Each structure stands twice: as structure tokens, then as C-alpha cells.
């Protein structure tokens, strides 16, 4: 079995870059970057989710958290 090579970036730097990409995607879709809790973002990052998948998850959570008085888009 081939050895896995370590990435050149530290895990914190990789997470910060990934989180920035998620925030950018959310802004393009018209959502705030704080729609998803940091714990949920961290879990998605650890599981290997792409920034697009994390943005989809944040969008779904924002939709589900609406009150009954808020209208649909």
C-alpha cells in the first residue's frame, strides 16, 4: 500500500480556506455566512465534504429554520 503524503498546508489553514470558500458560495446565493454553526461546518470539513455540499447544507438549514410567518421565496 502506498504511503499517504501530508499536505503542505496545516490543517488549520486548510480549514480556514475551506470555510472562506463556503462563505463565498453562501454570499453568492444570498445567505449570510453564519447560517451554519461552526460545529456543523467542522464536522462537514472532517467528513470530507466539498464547499458546495456545505453551502447546500447551510441553505437547507436556513430553509428549515424559517417560522410559519415567513413567506417562501
PyMOL Python script that loads the backbone (N, CA, C, O; Angstrom):
from pymol import cmd

cmd.read_pdbstr("""\
ATOM      1  N   UNK A   1       0.837  -1.168   0.000  1.00  0.00           N
ATOM      2  CA  UNK A   1       0.000   0.000   0.000  1.00  0.00           C
ATOM      3  C   UNK A   1       0.891   1.244   0.000  1.00  0.00           C
ATOM      4  O   UNK A   1       1.876   1.313   0.735  1.00  0.00           O
ATOM      5  N   UNK A   2       0.541   2.203  -0.816  1.00  0.00           N
ATOM      6  CA  UNK A   2       1.333   3.422  -0.918  1.00  0.00           C
ATOM      7  C   UNK A   2       1.117   4.301   0.308  1.00  0.00           C
ATOM      8  O   UNK A   2       0.033   4.334   0.891  1.00  0.00           O
ATOM      9  N   UNK A   3       2.161   5.001   0.677  1.00  0.00           N
ATOM     10  CA  UNK A   3       2.072   5.898   1.826  1.00  0.00           C
ATOM     11  C   UNK A   3       1.329   7.160   1.439  1.00  0.00           C
ATOM     12  O   UNK A   3       1.449   7.654   0.318  1.00  0.00           O
ATOM     13  N   UNK A   4       0.570   7.665   2.375  1.00  0.00           N
ATOM     14  CA  UNK A   4      -0.113   8.931   2.152  1.00  0.00           C
ATOM     15  C   UNK A   4       0.859  10.057   2.459  1.00  0.00           C
ATOM     16  O   UNK A   4       1.561  10.038   3.470  1.00  0.00           O
ATOM     17  N   UNK A   5       0.885  11.025   1.579  1.00  0.00           N
ATOM     18  CA  UNK A   5       1.756  12.168   1.819  1.00  0.00           C
ATOM     19  C   UNK A   5       0.970  13.246   2.535  1.00  0.00           C
ATOM     20  O   UNK A   5      -0.231  13.406   2.315  1.00  0.00           O
ATOM     21  N   UNK A   6       1.642  13.968   3.375  1.00  0.00           N
ATOM     22  CA  UNK A   6       0.996  15.057   4.098  1.00  0.00           C
ATOM     23  C   UNK A   6       0.877  16.258   3.180  1.00  0.00           C
ATOM     24  O   UNK A   6       1.738  16.512   2.336  1.00  0.00           O
ATOM     25  N   UNK A   7      -0.206  16.988   3.364  1.00  0.00           N
ATOM     26  CA  UNK A   7      -0.376  18.195   2.564  1.00  0.00           C
ATOM     27  C   UNK A   7       0.586  19.264   3.050  1.00  0.00           C
ATOM     28  O   UNK A   7       1.070  19.214   4.181  1.00  0.00           O
ATOM     29  N   UNK A   8       0.853  20.211   2.200  1.00  0.00           N
ATOM     30  CA  UNK A   8       1.781  21.276   2.536  1.00  0.00           C
ATOM     31  C   UNK A   8       1.165  22.268   3.521  1.00  0.00           C
ATOM     32  O   UNK A   8       1.891  22.918   4.274  1.00  0.00           O
ATOM     33  N   UNK A   9      -0.179  22.393   3.527  1.00  0.00           N
ATOM     34  CA  UNK A   9      -0.853  23.312   4.421  1.00  0.00           C
ATOM     35  C   UNK A   9      -1.107  22.655   5.766  1.00  0.00           C
ATOM     36  O   UNK A   9      -1.278  21.439   5.863  1.00  0.00           O
ATOM     37  N   UNK A  10      -1.127  23.477   6.793  1.00  0.00           N
ATOM     38  CA  UNK A  10      -1.505  22.956   8.097  1.00  0.00           C
ATOM     39  C   UNK A  10      -3.007  22.718   8.093  1.00  0.00           C
ATOM     40  O   UNK A  10      -3.723  23.330   7.299  1.00  0.00           O
ATOM     41  N   UNK A  11      -3.500  21.842   8.963  1.00  0.00           N
ATOM     42  CA  UNK A  11      -4.941  21.586   8.988  1.00  0.00           C
ATOM     43  C   UNK A  11      -5.766  22.845   9.271  1.00  0.00           C
ATOM     44  O   UNK A  11      -6.853  23.008   8.717  1.00  0.00           O
ATOM     45  N   UNK A  12      -5.266  23.722  10.117  1.00  0.00           N
ATOM     46  CA  UNK A  12      -5.994  24.958  10.426  1.00  0.00           C
ATOM     47  C   UNK A  12      -6.074  25.871   9.215  1.00  0.00           C
ATOM     48  O   UNK A  12      -7.111  26.487   8.969  1.00  0.00           O
ATOM     49  N   UNK A  13      -5.004  25.962   8.469  1.00  0.00           N
ATOM     50  CA  UNK A  13      -5.002  26.807   7.278  1.00  0.00           C
ATOM     51  C   UNK A  13      -5.925  26.220   6.217  1.00  0.00           C
ATOM     52  O   UNK A  13      -6.625  26.957   5.524  1.00  0.00           O
ATOM     53  N   UNK A  14      -5.926  24.894   6.089  1.00  0.00           N
ATOM     54  CA  UNK A  14      -6.804  24.249   5.110  1.00  0.00           C
ATOM     55  C   UNK A  14      -8.261  24.464   5.487  1.00  0.00           C
ATOM     56  O   UNK A  14      -9.092  24.716   4.615  1.00  0.00           O
ATOM     57  N   UNK A  15      -8.585  24.369   6.781  1.00  0.00           N
ATOM     58  CA  UNK A  15      -9.951  24.588   7.237  1.00  0.00           C
ATOM     59  C   UNK A  15     -10.375  26.033   7.016  1.00  0.00           C
ATOM     60  O   UNK A  15     -11.502  26.293   6.596  1.00  0.00           O
ATOM     61  N   UNK A  16      -9.487  26.965   7.294  1.00  0.00           N
ATOM     62  CA  UNK A  16      -9.808  28.383   7.105  1.00  0.00           C
ATOM     63  C   UNK A  16     -10.082  28.688   5.641  1.00  0.00           C
ATOM     64  O   UNK A  16     -11.009  29.434   5.326  1.00  0.00           O
ATOM     65  N   UNK A  17      -9.297  28.126   4.757  1.00  0.00           N
ATOM     66  CA  UNK A  17      -9.509  28.324   3.315  1.00  0.00           C
ATOM     67  C   UNK A  17     -10.829  27.700   2.873  1.00  0.00           C
ATOM     68  O   UNK A  17     -11.574  28.310   2.106  1.00  0.00           O
ATOM     69  N   UNK A  18     -11.125  26.495   3.346  1.00  0.00           N
ATOM     70  CA  UNK A  18     -12.360  25.807   3.005  1.00  0.00           C
ATOM     71  C   UNK A  18     -13.567  26.598   3.515  1.00  0.00           C
ATOM     72  O   UNK A  18     -14.563  26.747   2.806  1.00  0.00           O
ATOM     73  N   UNK A  19     -13.473  27.099   4.743  1.00  0.00           N
ATOM     74  CA  UNK A  19     -14.567  27.877   5.339  1.00  0.00           C
ATOM     75  C   UNK A  19     -14.788  29.180   4.573  1.00  0.00           C
ATOM     76  O   UNK A  19     -15.926  29.622   4.413  1.00  0.00           O
ATOM     77  N   UNK A  20     -13.716  29.788   4.104  1.00  0.00           N
ATOM     78  CA  UNK A  20     -13.835  31.015   3.310  1.00  0.00           C
ATOM     79  C   UNK A  20     -14.550  30.727   1.993  1.00  0.00           C
ATOM     80  O   UNK A  20     -15.358  31.535   1.536  1.00  0.00           O
ATOM     81  N   UNK A  21     -14.258  29.590   1.389  1.00  0.00           N
ATOM     82  CA  UNK A  21     -14.931  29.207   0.147  1.00  0.00           C
ATOM     83  C   UNK A  21     -16.421  28.975   0.380  1.00  0.00           C
ATOM     84  O   UNK A  21     -17.248  29.353  -0.450  1.00  0.00           O
ATOM     85  N   UNK A  22     -16.763  28.355   1.507  1.00  0.00           N
ATOM     86  CA  UNK A  22     -18.172  28.132   1.840  1.00  0.00           C
ATOM     87  C   UNK A  22     -18.879  29.479   2.023  1.00  0.00           C
ATOM     88  O   UNK A  22     -19.990  29.670   1.528  1.00  0.00           O
ATOM     89  N   UNK A  23     -18.239  30.407   2.729  1.00  0.00           N
ATOM     90  CA  UNK A  23     -18.833  31.726   2.952  1.00  0.00           C
ATOM     91  C   UNK A  23     -19.046  32.463   1.628  1.00  0.00           C
ATOM     92  O   UNK A  23     -20.061  33.137   1.451  1.00  0.00           O
ATOM     93  N   UNK A  24     -18.111  32.340   0.713  1.00  0.00           N
ATOM     94  CA  UNK A  24     -18.245  32.974  -0.602  1.00  0.00           C
ATOM     95  C   UNK A  24     -19.427  32.391  -1.368  1.00  0.00           C
ATOM     96  O   UNK A  24     -20.201  33.130  -1.975  1.00  0.00           O
ATOM     97  N   UNK A  25     -19.565  31.073  -1.339  1.00  0.00           N
ATOM     98  CA  UNK A  25     -20.686  30.432  -2.023  1.00  0.00           C
ATOM     99  C   UNK A  25     -22.023  30.858  -1.421  1.00  0.00           C
ATOM    100  O   UNK A  25     -22.992  31.078  -2.149  1.00  0.00           O
ATOM    101  N   UNK A  26     -22.077  30.973  -0.102  1.00  0.00           N
ATOM    102  CA  UNK A  26     -23.311  31.396   0.546  1.00  0.00           C
ATOM    103  C   UNK A  26     -23.670  32.832   0.178  1.00  0.00           C
ATOM    104  O   UNK A  26     -24.842  33.147  -0.029  1.00  0.00           O
ATOM    105  N   UNK A  27     -22.669  33.700   0.098  1.00  0.00           N
ATOM    106  CA  UNK A  27     -22.932  35.090  -0.283  1.00  0.00           C
ATOM    107  C   UNK A  27     -23.476  35.169  -1.701  1.00  0.00           C
ATOM    108  O   UNK A  27     -24.369  35.971  -1.973  1.00  0.00           O
ATOM    109  N   UNK A  28     -22.964  34.365  -2.593  1.00  0.00           N
ATOM    110  CA  UNK A  28     -23.457  34.350  -3.976  1.00  0.00           C
ATOM    111  C   UNK A  28     -24.915  33.909  -4.047  1.00  0.00           C
ATOM    112  O   UNK A  28     -25.663  34.352  -4.918  1.00  0.00           O
ATOM    113  N   UNK A  29     -25.313  33.036  -3.127  1.00  0.00           N
ATOM    114  CA  UNK A  29     -26.685  32.549  -3.099  1.00  0.00           C
ATOM    115  C   UNK A  29     -27.615  33.455  -2.307  1.00  0.00           C
ATOM    116  O   UNK A  29     -28.824  33.225  -2.271  1.00  0.00           O
ATOM    117  N   UNK A  30     -27.065  34.481  -1.674  1.00  0.00           N
ATOM    118  CA  UNK A  30     -27.878  35.435  -0.936  1.00  0.00           C
ATOM    119  C   UNK A  30     -28.119  35.074   0.517  1.00  0.00           C
ATOM    120  O   UNK A  30     -29.105  35.521   1.103  1.00  0.00           O
ATOM    121  N   UNK A  31     -27.250  34.281   1.108  1.00  0.00           N
ATOM    122  CA  UNK A  31     -27.380  33.895   2.504  1.00  0.00           C
ATOM    123  C   UNK A  31     -26.212  34.460   3.300  1.00  0.00           C
ATOM    124  O   UNK A  31     -25.160  34.779   2.746  1.00  0.00           O
ATOM    125  N   UNK A  32     -26.414  34.577   4.603  1.00  0.00           N
ATOM    126  CA  UNK A  32     -25.343  35.019   5.481  1.00  0.00           C
ATOM    127  C   UNK A  32     -24.379  33.869   5.733  1.00  0.00           C
ATOM    128  O   UNK A  32     -24.762  32.699   5.703  1.00  0.00           O
ATOM    129  N   UNK A  33     -23.132  34.218   5.981  1.00  0.00           N
ATOM    130  CA  UNK A  33     -22.122  33.177   6.198  1.00  0.00           C
ATOM    131  C   UNK A  33     -22.340  32.444   7.520  1.00  0.00           C
ATOM    132  O   UNK A  33     -21.848  31.328   7.687  1.00  0.00           O
ATOM    133  N   UNK A  34     -23.056  33.038   8.449  1.00  0.00           N
ATOM    134  CA  UNK A  34     -23.281  32.410   9.744  1.00  0.00           C
ATOM    135  C   UNK A  34     -24.499  31.515   9.794  1.00  0.00           C
ATOM    136  O   UNK A  34     -24.989  31.217  10.884  1.00  0.00           O
ATOM    137  N   UNK A  35     -25.003  31.077   8.658  1.00  0.00           N
ATOM    138  CA  UNK A  35     -26.203  30.241   8.631  1.00  0.00           C
ATOM    139  C   UNK A  35     -25.965  28.864   9.241  1.00  0.00           C
ATOM    140  O   UNK A  35     -26.898  28.250   9.757  1.00  0.00           O
ATOM    141  N   UNK A  36     -24.765  28.384   9.190  1.00  0.00           N
ATOM    142  CA  UNK A  36     -24.445  27.059   9.709  1.00  0.00           C
ATOM    143  C   UNK A  36     -23.503  27.216  10.895  1.00  0.00           C
ATOM    144  O   UNK A  36     -22.553  27.997  10.845  1.00  0.00           O
ATOM    145  N   UNK A  37     -23.771  26.472  11.954  1.00  0.00           N
ATOM    146  CA  UNK A  37     -22.936  26.582  13.148  1.00  0.00           C
ATOM    147  C   UNK A  37     -21.519  26.099  12.848  1.00  0.00           C
ATOM    148  O   UNK A  37     -21.299  25.259  11.975  1.00  0.00           O
ATOM    149  N   UNK A  38     -20.569  26.651  13.595  1.00  0.00           N
ATOM    150  CA  UNK A  38     -19.167  26.260  13.399  1.00  0.00           C
ATOM    151  C   UNK A  38     -18.971  24.767  13.632  1.00  0.00           C
ATOM    152  O   UNK A  38     -18.175  24.129  12.944  1.00  0.00           O
ATOM    153  N   UNK A  39     -19.685  24.216  14.588  1.00  0.00           N
ATOM    154  CA  UNK A  39     -19.550  22.783  14.868  1.00  0.00           C
ATOM    155  C   UNK A  39     -19.990  21.965  13.655  1.00  0.00           C
ATOM    156  O   UNK A  39     -19.340  20.983  13.296  1.00  0.00           O
ATOM    157  N   UNK A  40     -21.087  22.369  13.030  1.00  0.00           N
ATOM    158  CA  UNK A  40     -21.556  21.652  11.844  1.00  0.00           C
ATOM    159  C   UNK A  40     -20.585  21.801  10.679  1.00  0.00           C
ATOM    160  O   UNK A  40     -20.336  20.846   9.944  1.00  0.00           O
ATOM    161  N   UNK A  41     -20.035  23.007  10.515  1.00  0.00           N
ATOM    162  CA  UNK A  41     -19.031  23.214   9.463  1.00  0.00           C
ATOM    163  C   UNK A  41     -17.805  22.346   9.695  1.00  0.00           C
ATOM    164  O   UNK A  41     -17.275  21.740   8.764  1.00  0.00           O
ATOM    165  N   UNK A  42     -17.362  22.293  10.937  1.00  0.00           N
ATOM    166  CA  UNK A  42     -16.182  21.491  11.267  1.00  0.00           C
ATOM    167  C   UNK A  42     -16.434  20.014  10.974  1.00  0.00           C
ATOM    168  O   UNK A  42     -15.569  19.328  10.430  1.00  0.00           O
ATOM    169  N   UNK A  43     -17.629  19.524  11.337  1.00  0.00           N
ATOM    170  CA  UNK A  43     -17.960  18.123  11.071  1.00  0.00           C
ATOM    171  C   UNK A  43     -18.000  17.833   9.576  1.00  0.00           C
ATOM    172  O   UNK A  43     -17.547  16.777   9.134  1.00  0.00           O
ATOM    173  N   UNK A  44     -18.543  18.771   8.795  1.00  0.00           N
ATOM    174  CA  UNK A  44     -18.565  18.585   7.346  1.00  0.00           C
ATOM    175  C   UNK A  44     -17.151  18.580   6.770  1.00  0.00           C
ATOM    176  O   UNK A  44     -16.847  17.797   5.870  1.00  0.00           O
ATOM    177  N   UNK A  45     -16.292  19.451   7.288  1.00  0.00           N
ATOM    178  CA  UNK A  45     -14.904  19.505   6.807  1.00  0.00           C
ATOM    179  C   UNK A  45     -14.180  18.199   7.119  1.00  0.00           C
ATOM    180  O   UNK A  45     -13.462  17.660   6.277  1.00  0.00           O
ATOM    181  N   UNK A  46     -14.373  17.699   8.330  1.00  0.00           N
ATOM    182  CA  UNK A  46     -13.700  16.462   8.731  1.00  0.00           C
ATOM    183  C   UNK A  46     -14.193  15.281   7.899  1.00  0.00           C
ATOM    184  O   UNK A  46     -13.417  14.384   7.571  1.00  0.00           O
ATOM    185  N   UNK A  47     -15.479  15.280   7.559  1.00  0.00           N
ATOM    186  CA  UNK A  47     -16.016  14.173   6.771  1.00  0.00           C
ATOM    187  C   UNK A  47     -15.620  14.249   5.298  1.00  0.00           C
ATOM    188  O   UNK A  47     -15.871  13.314   4.537  1.00  0.00           O
ATOM    189  N   UNK A  48     -14.997  15.371   4.892  1.00  0.00           N
ATOM    190  CA  UNK A  48     -14.509  15.488   3.521  1.00  0.00           C
ATOM    191  C   UNK A  48     -15.495  16.114   2.555  1.00  0.00           C
ATOM    192  O   UNK A  48     -15.368  15.943   1.343  1.00  0.00           O
ATOM    193  N   UNK A  49     -16.471  16.834   3.074  1.00  0.00           N
ATOM    194  CA  UNK A  49     -17.462  17.472   2.210  1.00  0.00           C
ATOM    195  C   UNK A  49     -16.825  18.620   1.429  1.00  0.00           C
ATOM    196  O   UNK A  49     -15.934  19.312   1.920  1.00  0.00           O
ATOM    197  N   UNK A  50     -17.300  18.799   0.223  1.00  0.00           N
ATOM    198  CA  UNK A  50     -16.821  19.912  -0.597  1.00  0.00           C
ATOM    199  C   UNK A  50     -17.479  21.203  -0.110  1.00  0.00           C
ATOM    200  O   UNK A  50     -18.504  21.152   0.569  1.00  0.00           O
ATOM    201  N   UNK A  51     -16.902  22.363  -0.448  1.00  0.00           N
ATOM    202  CA  UNK A  51     -17.545  23.623  -0.070  1.00  0.00           C
ATOM    203  C   UNK A  51     -18.960  23.752  -0.639  1.00  0.00           C
ATOM    204  O   UNK A  51     -19.828  24.351  -0.004  1.00  0.00           O
ATOM    205  N   UNK A  52     -19.195  23.200  -1.817  1.00  0.00           N
ATOM    206  CA  UNK A  52     -20.532  23.257  -2.417  1.00  0.00           C
ATOM    207  C   UNK A  52     -21.542  22.462  -1.592  1.00  0.00           C
ATOM    208  O   UNK A  52     -22.676  22.900  -1.400  1.00  0.00           O
ATOM    209  N   UNK A  53     -21.128  21.305  -1.111  1.00  0.00           N
ATOM    210  CA  UNK A  53     -22.022  20.481  -0.298  1.00  0.00           C
ATOM    211  C   UNK A  53     -22.307  21.173   1.041  1.00  0.00           C
ATOM    212  O   UNK A  53     -23.434  21.126   1.532  1.00  0.00           O
ATOM    213  N   UNK A  54     -21.310  21.801   1.620  1.00  0.00           N
ATOM    214  CA  UNK A  54     -21.510  22.513   2.880  1.00  0.00           C
ATOM    215  C   UNK A  54     -22.446  23.706   2.687  1.00  0.00           C
ATOM    216  O   UNK A  54     -23.278  23.984   3.551  1.00  0.00           O
ATOM    217  N   UNK A  55     -22.318  24.409   1.568  1.00  0.00           N
ATOM    218  CA  UNK A  55     -23.212  25.527   1.282  1.00  0.00           C
ATOM    219  C   UNK A  55     -24.639  25.028   1.076  1.00  0.00           C
ATOM    220  O   UNK A  55     -25.589  25.679   1.511  1.00  0.00           O
ATOM    221  N   UNK A  56     -24.799  23.888   0.424  1.00  0.00           N
ATOM    222  CA  UNK A  56     -26.129  23.300   0.261  1.00  0.00           C
ATOM    223  C   UNK A  56     -26.743  22.963   1.615  1.00  0.00           C
ATOM    224  O   UNK A  56     -27.929  23.202   1.843  1.00  0.00           O
ATOM    225  N   UNK A  57     -25.937  22.413   2.504  1.00  0.00           N
ATOM    226  CA  UNK A  57     -26.417  22.057   3.834  1.00  0.00           C
ATOM    227  C   UNK A  57     -26.846  23.302   4.605  1.00  0.00           C
ATOM    228  O   UNK A  57     -27.877  23.288   5.278  1.00  0.00           O
ATOM    229  N   UNK A  58     -26.065  24.381   4.515  1.00  0.00           N
ATOM    230  CA  UNK A  58     -26.417  25.627   5.193  1.00  0.00           C
ATOM    231  C   UNK A  58     -27.707  26.210   4.624  1.00  0.00           C
ATOM    232  O   UNK A  58     -28.536  26.734   5.368  1.00  0.00           O
ATOM    233  N   UNK A  59     -27.873  26.122   3.320  1.00  0.00           N
ATOM    234  CA  UNK A  59     -29.085  26.624   2.682  1.00  0.00           C
ATOM    235  C   UNK A  59     -30.305  25.816   3.138  1.00  0.00           C
ATOM    236  O   UNK A  59     -31.367  26.388   3.385  1.00  0.00           O
ATOM    237  N   UNK A  60     -30.161  24.505   3.250  1.00  0.00           N
ATOM    238  CA  UNK A  60     -31.248  23.656   3.722  1.00  0.00           C
ATOM    239  C   UNK A  60     -31.607  23.975   5.166  1.00  0.00           C
ATOM    240  O   UNK A  60     -32.785  24.046   5.515  1.00  0.00           O
ATOM    241  N   UNK A  61     -30.597  24.167   6.003  1.00  0.00           N
ATOM    242  CA  UNK A  61     -30.846  24.512   7.401  1.00  0.00           C
ATOM    243  C   UNK A  61     -31.559  25.854   7.519  1.00  0.00           C
ATOM    244  O   UNK A  61     -32.454  26.003   8.350  1.00  0.00           O
ATOM    245  N   UNK A  62     -31.184  26.818   6.714  1.00  0.00           N
ATOM    246  CA  UNK A  62     -31.818  28.132   6.752  1.00  0.00           C
ATOM    247  C   UNK A  62     -33.282  28.017   6.336  1.00  0.00           C
ATOM    248  O   UNK A  62     -34.147  28.676   6.913  1.00  0.00           O
ATOM    249  N   UNK A  63     -33.558  27.192   5.349  1.00  0.00           N
ATOM    250  CA  UNK A  63     -34.928  26.993   4.892  1.00  0.00           C
ATOM    251  C   UNK A  63     -35.770  26.335   5.985  1.00  0.00           C
ATOM    252  O   UNK A  63     -36.917  26.724   6.206  1.00  0.00           O
ATOM    253  N   UNK A  64     -35.204  25.346   6.665  1.00  0.00           N
ATOM    254  CA  UNK A  64     -35.939  24.615   7.701  1.00  0.00           C
ATOM    255  C   UNK A  64     -36.140  25.436   8.967  1.00  0.00           C
ATOM    256  O   UNK A  64     -37.042  25.130   9.747  1.00  0.00           O
ATOM    257  N   UNK A  65     -35.337  26.459   9.200  1.00  0.00           N
ATOM    258  CA  UNK A  65     -35.445  27.265  10.409  1.00  0.00           C
ATOM    259  C   UNK A  65     -36.426  28.413  10.281  1.00  0.00           C
ATOM    260  O   UNK A  65     -36.641  29.152  11.242  1.00  0.00           O
ATOM    261  N   UNK A  66     -37.021  28.574   9.118  1.00  0.00           N
ATOM    262  CA  UNK A  66     -37.981  29.661   8.941  1.00  0.00           C
ATOM    263  C   UNK A  66     -39.193  29.429   9.819  1.00  0.00           C
ATOM    264  O   UNK A  66     -39.577  28.289  10.079  1.00  0.00           O
ATOM    265  N   UNK A  67     -39.792  30.515  10.274  1.00  0.00           N
ATOM    266  CA  UNK A  67     -41.026  30.411  11.041  1.00  0.00           C
ATOM    267  C   UNK A  67     -42.196  30.268  10.074  1.00  0.00           C
ATOM    268  O   UNK A  67     -42.040  30.442   8.866  1.00  0.00           O
ATOM    269  N   UNK A  68     -43.338  29.958  10.605  1.00  0.00           N
ATOM    270  CA  UNK A  68     -44.503  29.770   9.746  1.00  0.00           C
ATOM    271  C   UNK A  68     -44.977  31.095   9.164  1.00  0.00           C
ATOM    272  O   UNK A  68     -45.731  31.107   8.192  1.00  0.00           O
ATOM    273  N   UNK A  69     -44.545  32.210   9.747  1.00  0.00           N
ATOM    274  CA  UNK A  69     -44.954  33.521   9.253  1.00  0.00           C
ATOM    275  C   UNK A  69     -44.097  34.029   8.116  1.00  0.00           C
ATOM    276  O   UNK A  69     -44.497  34.950   7.404  1.00  0.00           O
ATOM    277  N   UNK A  70     -42.942  33.454   7.934  1.00  0.00           N
ATOM    278  CA  UNK A  70     -42.067  33.883   6.857  1.00  0.00           C
ATOM    279  C   UNK A  70     -42.530  33.244   5.549  1.00  0.00           C
ATOM    280  O   UNK A  70     -42.866  32.061   5.500  1.00  0.00           O
ATOM    281  N   UNK A  71     -42.540  34.043   4.510  1.00  0.00           N
ATOM    282  CA  UNK A  71     -43.001  33.541   3.221  1.00  0.00           C
ATOM    283  C   UNK A  71     -41.939  32.778   2.481  1.00  0.00           C
ATOM    284  O   UNK A  71     -40.755  32.816   2.817  1.00  0.00           O
ATOM    285  N   UNK A  72     -42.391  32.094   1.479  1.00  0.00           N
ATOM    286  CA  UNK A  72     -41.434  31.391   0.624  1.00  0.00           C
ATOM    287  C   UNK A  72     -40.842  32.384  -0.339  1.00  0.00           C
ATOM    288  O   UNK A  72     -41.407  33.449  -0.585  1.00  0.00           O
ATOM    289  N   UNK A  73     -39.719  32.033  -0.870  1.00  0.00           N
ATOM    290  CA  UNK A  73     -39.050  32.928  -1.821  1.00  0.00           C
ATOM    291  C   UNK A  73     -39.790  32.951  -3.123  1.00  0.00           C
ATOM    292  O   UNK A  73     -39.381  33.647  -4.053  1.00  0.00           O
TER     293      UNK A  73
END
""", "prot")
cmd.dss("prot")
cmd.show_as("cartoon", "prot")
cmd.util.cbc("prot")
cmd.orient("prot")
